Amino acid sequence: MQRYLLDTQVLIWALASPSRLSVNTIDLLANNSIFVSHISLLEIAIKQRIGKLPELPISISELEKVILADGFGLIPISVAHINAYNGIPLHEEHRDPFDRLILATAYSEEMPVVSADRNFKIYKDVISLVEA
């Protein structure tokens, strides 16, 4: 079984709008070891607080329970991930710190990242990307 790291948007779709996921992505989620970074939980908490995530109206504690109940693993932020941040190229058109730390986590953990974010394509020379 392959290990994969989910981008925050794919996590949100998997939990709140699975119909937005392709058949291939649903199959990948069902048949592999799937992980979520704690940075995604922070990003979701911030988006909930500012009203940008009405489709996910549950607390972060409840979200953690749902993630674990769905069989996904959680990856705490580590110093290795923060160190790997410097290995992720800084592109002028993409400076999102959450995305960059998720990419750094995937790089550090040597895991492909599953994302629907078109900006992730510019990092294909550094990380393995599965487009959702």
C-alpha positions in Angstrom: 0.0 0.0 0.0 1.3 3.4 -1.0 1.3 6.4 1.4 -0.2 9.7 0.3 -0.6 13.1 1.8 -3.8 15.0 1.2 -3.8 18.7 0.4 -6.4 20.6 2.5 -8.8 21.1 -0.3 -8.9 17.4 -1.2 -9.5 16.6 2.5 -12.4 19.0 2.6 -13.9 17.5 -0.6 -13.4 14.0 0.8 -15.3 14.9 3.9 -17.9 17.4 2.8 -18.3 17.0 -1.0 -17.0 13.6 -2.2 -18.9 14.1 -5.5 -16.2 16.7 -6.4 -13.5 13.9 -6.4 -12.7 11.9 -9.5 -13.3 8.1 -9.5 -9.6 7.6 -9.6 -9.1 9.8 -6.5 -11.9 8.0 -4.6 -10.2 4.7 -5.5 -6.8 6.0 -4.3 -8.3 7.1 -1.0 -10.0 3.8 -0.5 -7.0 1.6 -1.3 -4.0 3.3 0.1 -2.6 4.8 3.3 -3.8 8.3 3.5 -2.4 11.0 5.7 -3.4 14.6 6.7 -1.0 17.2 8.0 -1.8 19.1 11.2 -1.2 22.2 9.0 -4.4 21.3 7.2 -6.3 21.4 10.5 -4.8 24.8 11.2 -5.8 26.1 7.8 -9.3 24.8 8.2 -9.6 26.4 11.6 -8.6 29.7 10.2 -10.9 29.5 7.2 -13.8 28.5 9.6 -13.1 31.5 11.8 -13.2 34.0 9.0 -16.4 32.4 7.4 -14.7 30.9 4.3 -15.7 27.2 5.1 -19.5 26.9 5.6 -19.5 23.4 4.1 -17.5 22.1 7.1 -19.4 23.3 10.2 -17.7 21.0 12.8 -15.0 21.8 15.4 -11.4 20.8 14.8 -11.7 18.2 17.6 -14.7 16.6 15.8 -12.9 16.9 12.5 -9.9 15.0 14.0 -12.3 12.2 15.1 -13.8 12.0 11.6 -10.4 11.9 9.9 -9.3 9.1 12.2 -12.6 7.2 11.8 -12.3 7.4 8.0 -8.9 5.6 8.4 -6.7 8.6 7.6 -3.5 9.2 9.6 -2.5 12.5 11.1 1.0 13.9 10.7 2.2 16.4 13.3 4.3 19.3 12.1 7.9 18.5 12.8 11.2 20.3 12.7 12.1 18.1 9.7 9.1 19.5 7.8 10.0 23.0 8.7 13.6 22.4 7.6 12.3 20.9 4.3 10.4 24.2 3.7 13.6 25.7 2.4 13.8 22.9 -0.2 10.5 24.0 -1.7 11.2 26.6 -4.5 9.6 30.0 -3.9 7.6 30.9 -6.9 6.4 34.4 -7.3 2.9 33.2 -8.4 2.5 30.9 -5.4 3.5 32.0 -1.9 0.7 30.3 0.2 2.4 29.3 3.4 0.0 26.5 4.1 0.4 24.9 0.7 4.2 25.3 1.0 4.3 23.6 4.4 2.1 20.7 3.0 4.6 20.4 0.1 7.5 20.5 2.5 5.8 17.7 4.6 5.3 15.6 1.5 9.0 16.2 0.5 10.3 15.4 3.9 8.1 12.3 4.3 8.8 11.2 0.7 5.1 10.9 0.0 3.1 11.9 -3.0 0.7 14.7 -2.4 -2.9 14.5 -3.6 -4.1 18.0 -4.7 -6.6 19.7 -7.0 -4.6 23.0 -6.7 -3.2 23.8 -10.1 -0.4 25.7 -8.4 1.0 22.4 -7.1 2.0 21.5 -10.7 4.9 24.0 -10.6 6.6 21.8 -7.9 6.5 18.6 -9.9 10.3 18.6 -10.1 10.5 18.5 -6.3 7.5 16.5 -5.1 5.4 13.7 -6.6 1.9 15.0 -7.4 -1.3 13.1 -7.9 -3.9 15.4 -9.3 -7.3 15.0 -7.7 
